Amino acid sequence: MPRVESFGERLRRLRLASGLSCAQLAQRVGVTEGAVRQMESGQTKIASFVIGLRLAKELRTDAWYLANGVTDDAETPGGADALSLRVAALEQRLARLHDDDETR
């Protein structure tokens, strides 16, 4: 039987995949860096509901998936919605770079 990924392991994997440090994620969700590290290492119980929602938003994943490791639909975690959000963010960055070049 395959080993089940814990909440902390899933949180760490998603954070790393998002390219965020513990400090960056902590700042974005309003907790300390130590709190993120404790969640990832399993030294603390699962995050509060509100913090869990903030974590899921910043990691561009479904809150249910983050908490339980399963989705309530057939889509993969993050899926097309997360990809669309990432593409939109990249387009915004590109537009800002273009604007910066024009003002120089």
Secondary structure, DSSP 8 states (H G I E B T S, - for coil): ------HHHHHHHHHHHTT--HHHHHHHHTS-HHHHHHHHHTSS----HHHHHHHHHHTTS-HHHHHHS--SSSS-SSHHHHHHHHHHHHHHHHHHHHHHHHH-
